[in-house]
Protein backbone atom coordinates (compact mmCIF):
# COMPACT_ATOMS: atom_id res chain seq x y z
CA UNK A 1 0.00 0.00 0.00
CA UNK A 2 1.29 3.47 -0.86
CA UNK A 3 2.02 5.99 1.88
CA UNK A 4 1.85 9.76 1.31
CA UNK A 5 5.22 11.26 2.32
CA UNK A 6 5.22 14.93 1.26
CA UNK A 7 3.55 17.69 -0.69
CA UNK A 8 5.55 20.36 -2.56
CA UNK A 9 4.78 24.03 -3.03
CA UNK A 10 6.88 26.71 -4.71
CA UNK A 11 7.58 29.76 -2.56
CA UNK A 12 9.12 33.11 -3.36
CA UNK A 13 10.68 34.06 -0.02
CA UNK A 14 12.26 31.17 1.90
CA UNK A 15 12.64 33.06 5.20
CA UNK A 16 9.06 34.39 5.22
CA UNK A 17 7.75 30.88 4.52
CA UNK A 18 9.92 29.28 7.22
CA UNK A 19 8.75 31.84 9.78
CA UNK A 20 5.08 31.38 8.82
CA UNK A 21 5.07 27.57 8.93
CA UNK A 22 6.94 27.45 12.23
CA UNK A 23 4.75 30.09 13.85
CA UNK A 24 1.48 28.68 12.51
CA UNK A 25 2.07 24.92 12.72
CA UNK A 26 5.34 24.25 14.53
CA UNK A 27 7.01 22.98 11.35
CA UNK A 28 10.79 23.13 11.39
CA UNK A 29 13.44 22.38 8.78
CA UNK A 30 14.05 18.63 8.64
CA UNK A 31 16.38 18.80 5.62
CA UNK A 32 17.64 21.48 3.25
CA UNK A 33 19.29 20.90 -0.11
CA UNK A 34 20.77 23.86 -1.99
CA UNK A 35 21.34 23.18 -5.69
CA UNK A 36 22.74 25.56 -8.29
CA UNK A 37 19.37 26.90 -9.47
CA UNK A 38 16.96 25.97 -6.66
CA UNK A 39 16.69 24.94 -3.02
CA UNK A 40 14.52 22.23 -1.47
CA UNK A 41 13.49 22.61 2.16
CA UNK A 42 11.58 19.83 3.93
CA UNK A 43 9.49 20.86 6.93
CA UNK A 44 8.07 18.56 9.60
CA UNK A 45 7.15 18.29 13.27
CA UNK A 46 6.80 15.50 15.82
CA UNK A 47 3.09 15.00 15.07
CA UNK A 48 3.61 13.03 11.84
CA UNK A 49 6.07 11.76 9.28
CA UNK A 50 4.43 13.66 6.38
CA UNK A 51 6.55 16.61 5.22
CA UNK A 52 5.91 19.86 3.41
CA UNK A 53 8.52 20.50 0.74
CA UNK A 54 9.23 24.13 -0.11
CA UNK A 55 10.90 24.72 -3.46
CA UNK A 56 12.67 28.03 -3.89
CA UNK A 57 13.80 28.78 -7.45
CA UNK A 58 16.82 31.11 -7.32
CA UNK A 59 15.91 33.12 -10.44
CA UNK A 60 12.30 33.81 -9.37
CA UNK A 61 11.55 37.47 -8.60
CA UNK A 62 7.75 37.61 -8.77
CA UNK A 63 4.95 35.75 -6.94
CA UNK A 64 3.72 32.46 -8.37
CA UNK A 65 0.30 32.30 -9.98
CA UNK A 66 -1.57 29.65 -8.02
CA UNK A 67 -4.14 29.18 -10.77
CA UNK A 68 -7.53 27.60 -10.29
CA UNK A 69 -6.34 24.02 -9.79
CA UNK A 70 -4.84 24.38 -6.32
CA UNK A 71 -7.23 23.70 -3.45
CA UNK A 72 -5.55 23.61 -0.06
CA UNK A 73 -3.35 21.75 2.39
CA UNK A 74 -5.00 20.55 5.61
CA UNK A 75 -3.81 20.07 9.17
CA UNK A 76 -5.74 18.83 12.20
CA UNK A 77 -5.56 20.11 15.77
CA UNK A 78 -6.90 18.95 19.15
CA UNK A 79 -8.46 22.30 20.12
CA UNK A 80 -9.59 24.36 17.13
CA UNK A 81 -10.68 27.43 19.11
CA UNK A 82 -7.39 27.59 21.03
CA UNK A 83 -5.35 27.23 17.80
CA UNK A 84 -7.44 29.90 16.09
CA UNK A 85 -6.81 32.29 19.00
CA UNK A 86 -3.08 31.44 19.11
CA UNK A 87 -2.67 31.97 15.35
CA UNK A 88 -4.67 35.20 15.47
CA UNK A 89 -2.59 36.47 18.43
CA UNK A 90 0.54 35.68 16.37
CA UNK A 91 -0.70 38.16 13.76
CA UNK A 92 -1.32 35.53 11.05
CA UNK A 93 -4.93 36.56 10.22
CA UNK A 94 -6.94 33.32 10.16
CA UNK A 95 -10.45 33.46 8.68
CA UNK A 96 -13.39 32.84 11.04
CA UNK A 97 -14.18 29.33 12.30
CA UNK A 98 -16.92 27.57 10.31
CA UNK A 99 -18.86 24.32 10.56
CA UNK A 100 -19.89 22.11 7.64
CA UNK A 101 -22.76 19.63 7.55
CA UNK A 102 -24.22 17.52 4.76
CA UNK A 103 -27.91 17.20 5.53
CA UNK A 104 -28.02 16.13 9.16
CA UNK A 105 -24.47 14.69 9.15
CA UNK A 106 -21.74 16.81 10.71
CA UNK A 107 -18.69 16.92 8.43
CA UNK A 108 -16.29 19.19 10.27
CA UNK A 109 -15.32 22.38 12.08
CA UNK A 110 -12.48 24.39 10.54
CA UNK A 111 -10.89 27.67 9.55
CA UNK A 112 -8.57 28.71 6.74
CA UNK A 113 -5.35 30.69 6.75
CA UNK A 114 -3.07 31.68 3.85
CA UNK A 115 0.73 31.48 3.82
CA UNK A 116 2.97 34.30 2.49
CA UNK A 117 2.55 33.01 -1.10
CA UNK A 118 -1.24 32.76 -0.87
CA UNK A 119 -1.48 28.98 -0.43
CA UNK A 120 -4.57 28.16 1.59
CA UNK A 121 -4.32 25.87 4.61
CA UNK A 122 -7.39 24.36 6.24
CA UNK A 123 -7.14 23.84 10.00
CA UNK A 124 -9.62 21.15 11.13
CA UNK A 125 -10.84 20.07 14.54
CA UNK A 126 -9.35 16.60 15.04
CA UNK A 127 -11.89 13.77 15.21
CA UNK A 128 -14.53 14.88 12.68
CA UNK A 129 -16.07 11.92 10.81
CA UNK A 130 -13.60 10.51 8.29
CA UNK A 131 -11.24 13.46 8.73
CA UNK A 132 -8.20 14.65 10.57
CA UNK A 133 -6.89 11.46 12.14
C-alpha positions as CSV (number, residue, x, y, z in Angstrom):
1,X,0.0,0.0,0.0
2,X,1.3,3.5,-0.9
3,X,2.0,6.0,1.9
4,X,1.9,9.8,1.3
5,X,5.2,11.3,2.3
6,X,5.2,14.9,1.3
7,X,3.6,17.7,-0.7
8,X,5.5,20.4,-2.6
9,X,4.8,24.0,-3.0
10,X,6.9,26.7,-4.7
11,X,7.6,29.8,-2.6
12,X,9.1,33.1,-3.4
13,X,10.7,34.1,0.0
14,X,12.3,31.2,1.9
15,X,12.6,33.1,5.2
16,X,9.1,34.4,5.2
17,X,7.7,30.9,4.5
18,X,9.9,29.3,7.2
19,X,8.8,31.8,9.8
20,X,5.1,31.4,8.8
21,X,5.1,27.6,8.9
22,X,6.9,27.5,12.2
23,X,4.8,30.1,13.9
24,X,1.5,28.7,12.5
25,X,2.1,24.9,12.7
26,X,5.3,24.3,14.5
27,X,7.0,23.0,11.3
28,X,10.8,23.1,11.4
29,X,13.4,22.4,8.8
30,X,14.1,18.6,8.6
31,X,16.4,18.8,5.6
32,X,17.6,21.5,3.3
33,X,19.3,20.9,-0.1
34,X,20.8,23.9,-2.0
35,X,21.3,23.2,-5.7
36,X,22.7,25.6,-8.3
37,X,19.4,26.9,-9.5
38,X,17.0,26.0,-6.7
39,X,16.7,24.9,-3.0
40,X,14.5,22.2,-1.5
41,X,13.5,22.6,2.2
42,X,11.6,19.8,3.9
43,X,9.5,20.9,6.9
44,X,8.1,18.6,9.6
45,X,7.2,18.3,13.3
46,X,6.8,15.5,15.8
47,X,3.1,15.0,15.1
48,X,3.6,13.0,11.8
49,X,6.1,11.8,9.3
50,X,4.4,13.7,6.4
51,X,6.5,16.6,5.2
52,X,5.9,19.9,3.4
53,X,8.5,20.5,0.7
54,X,9.2,24.1,-0.1
55,X,10.9,24.7,-3.5
56,X,12.7,28.0,-3.9
57,X,13.8,28.8,-7.5
58,X,16.8,31.1,-7.3
59,X,15.9,33.1,-10.4
60,X,12.3,33.8,-9.4
61,X,11.6,37.5,-8.6
62,X,7.7,37.6,-8.8
63,X,5.0,35.7,-6.9
64,X,3.7,32.5,-8.4
65,X,0.3,32.3,-10.0
66,X,-1.6,29.7,-8.0
67,X,-4.1,29.2,-10.8
68,X,-7.5,27.6,-10.3
69,X,-6.3,24.0,-9.8
70,X,-4.8,24.4,-6.3
71,X,-7.2,23.7,-3.4
72,X,-5.5,23.6,-0.1
73,X,-3.4,21.8,2.4
74,X,-5.0,20.6,5.6
75,X,-3.8,20.1,9.2
76,X,-5.7,18.8,12.2
77,X,-5.6,20.1,15.8
78,X,-6.9,18.9,19.1
79,X,-8.5,22.3,20.1
80,X,-9.6,24.4,17.1
81,X,-10.7,27.4,19.1
82,X,-7.4,27.6,21.0
83,X,-5.3,27.2,17.8
84,X,-7.4,29.9,16.1
85,X,-6.8,32.3,19.0
86,X,-3.1,31.4,19.1
87,X,-2.7,32.0,15.4
88,X,-4.7,35.2,15.5
89,X,-2.6,36.5,18.4
90,X,0.5,35.7,16.4
91,X,-0.7,38.2,13.8
92,X,-1.3,35.5,11.1
93,X,-4.9,36.6,10.2
94,X,-6.9,33.3,10.2
95,X,-10.4,33.5,8.7
96,X,-13.4,32.8,11.0
97,X,-14.2,29.3,12.3
98,X,-16.9,27.6,10.3
99,X,-18.9,24.3,10.6
100,X,-19.9,22.1,7.6
101,X,-22.8,19.6,7.6
102,X,-24.2,17.5,4.8
103,X,-27.9,17.2,5.5
104,X,-28.0,16.1,9.2
105,X,-24.5,14.7,9.2
106,X,-21.7,16.8,10.7
107,X,-18.7,16.9,8.4
108,X,-16.3,19.2,10.3
109,X,-15.3,22.4,12.1
110,X,-12.5,24.4,10.5
111,X,-10.9,27.7,9.6
112,X,-8.6,28.7,6.7
113,X,-5.3,30.7,6.8
114,X,-3.1,31.7,3.9
115,X,0.7,31.5,3.8
116,X,3.0,34.3,2.5
117,X,2.6,33.0,-1.1
118,X,-1.2,32.8,-0.9
119,X,-1.5,29.0,-0.4
120,X,-4.6,28.2,1.6
121,X,-4.3,25.9,4.6
122,X,-7.4,24.4,6.2
123,X,-7.1,23.8,10.0
124,X,-9.6,21.2,11.1
125,X,-10.8,20.1,14.5
126,X,-9.4,16.6,15.0
127,X,-11.9,13.8,15.2
128,X,-14.5,14.9,12.7
129,X,-16.1,11.9,10.8
130,X,-13.6,10.5,8.3
131,X,-11.2,13.5,8.7
132,X,-8.2,14.7,10.6
133,X,-6.9,11.5,12.1
